Amino acid sequence: MVDFSTMSDQFDVIVVGAGPGGSNAAAVALKHGLSVAQVDKSRFPRVKPCGGGLTIKSCRALQFDLQPMLRGEFREFEFNVLHRCSNQFAHLRSAVLRMVDRPQFDHWLVSENLKAPRFRFFEDERVLDISYDGLFHVRTPNRLLRGRHLVGADGAYSLVNRLFAITQPLGFAVAVEVTLRRDRARLPAEIPPCFDFDAVESGYGWVFPKDDHWNVGLYTLHKSRHLREQLAAYIALKGFRVDGDPLATFAAHQFPYGGYRITLPEAPVYLVGDAGGFGDPIVGEGIYHALESGRIAGETIHDCLAGTARHQEYYRRLEASVLADTRVTCRIAGAVYRDVGKAMTILENPMVWRPVVQGNAEGATFTEIIRKSGWLLLKSLALRSVRSRREGASLPGSLRGPLRGLRFVAQR
């Protein structure tokens, strides 16, 4: 570790939380020459339940080259309704989904920031209190940090959000998952990333393949006491054969959504990712919203310190991407899960799936896909860049044949 004992305890930016959003905000601030302190309650690398799927728009928001962390890359994915239909979508020219291992990914982001001389990282330190009197005073059991700007990236039950009352998420989804290592679990035939709707009430099951393991889980907007049993049944249904207990690595986390109603803070506080309830409740995507809100926070802080913006501008800038997506997907999620079959019928229309697949491959946001759907449709037809295949039933992975277009990138 670098010896930071000679550095001041006052910083341009204090970041609470070291997930992707907080680390991306720190990276942007550091690139602009600002001094940054980041504090997290966990010791890194930490356990972090997450499927680890990054959309192309997530990769574009990320401030580092993802290549060292890439654990898989796919041009194909499946949106199925369990026991009713299987829909495979593919982009023939570029990836639509990239895979990382979340504990490794989060640790790597911190490690990259530690290369900057104006960065300090305090792990295994829970924030006890935060006050503001023109400077932020962030107190942990071990120290008192002072800073001019504060980034709240401290997750679903954000202390920063509670203290400054900026957003109020509309609800919390639940995700449970296991990691099945390839040396202890088997599938007779490889499958691409898949989303199996109706595997659980008001939600879906997923399988995200990586180079040396699969992440398998359930996501639901509905509270249930039986998710362990339902996950075990889903693992068996997908055709996995596991040596030992398939639920040995069982973990759960909550996913706040609907945090698009903003009360502008008087102090320069910037909520990012789950701390603000920014995310897509339809599929539970939160990494993009964390990375992009973190990026915007870092840029806005720089502009504030340069005298070209006020801190409230951050939340106005979020409207163009993160908050717009949060608002639209929150409103659509209820309709999707009230009638998944109808929603899938709509998606199966080429006028819908073509711009969706093309837009995802280009890194478009949800609202951009809606706004540019006509152009994306024409582009997919002109380039012959997308394809779809439908089957009458969603079959377990063990019954499927090998899939073309599936590519692993085994790098660590």
TAKADA-V126478 format. One record per helix or strand. SS is the DSSP state (2 for helix, 1 for strand). FROM is the first residue (numbers start at 0). LEN is the number of residues. If there is no record, write none. Layout:
# TAKADA-V126478
ss->SS from->FROM len->LEN
ss->SS from->FROM len->LEN
This chain:
# TAKADA-V126478
ss->1 from->9 len->7
ss->2 from->19 len->12
ss->1 from->35 len->4
ss->1 from->52 len->3
ss->2 from->55 len->6
ss->2 from->65 len->4
ss->1 from->71 len->3
ss->1 from->75 len->6
ss->1 from->84 len->7
ss->1 from->96 len->3
ss->2 from->101 len->12
ss->1 from->118 len->4
ss->1 from->126 len->6
ss->1 from->135 len->5
ss->1 from->143 len->9
ss->2 from->158 len->6
ss->1 from->170 len->11
ss->1 from->184 len->2
ss->1 from->192 len->5
ss->1 from->202 len->7
ss->1 from->212 len->8
ss->2 from->226 len->11
ss->1 from->240 len->2
ss->1 from->250 len->7
ss->1 from->268 len->3
ss->2 from->272 len->4
ss->1 from->279 len->1
ss->1 from->284 len->1
ss->2 from->286 len->19
ss->2 from->312 len->6
ss->2 from->321 len->17
ss->2 from->339 len->8
ss->2 from->349 len->12
ss->2 from->365 len->6
ss->2 from->372 len->11
ss->1 from->385 len->6
ss->2 from->396 len->3
ss->1 from->405 len->2
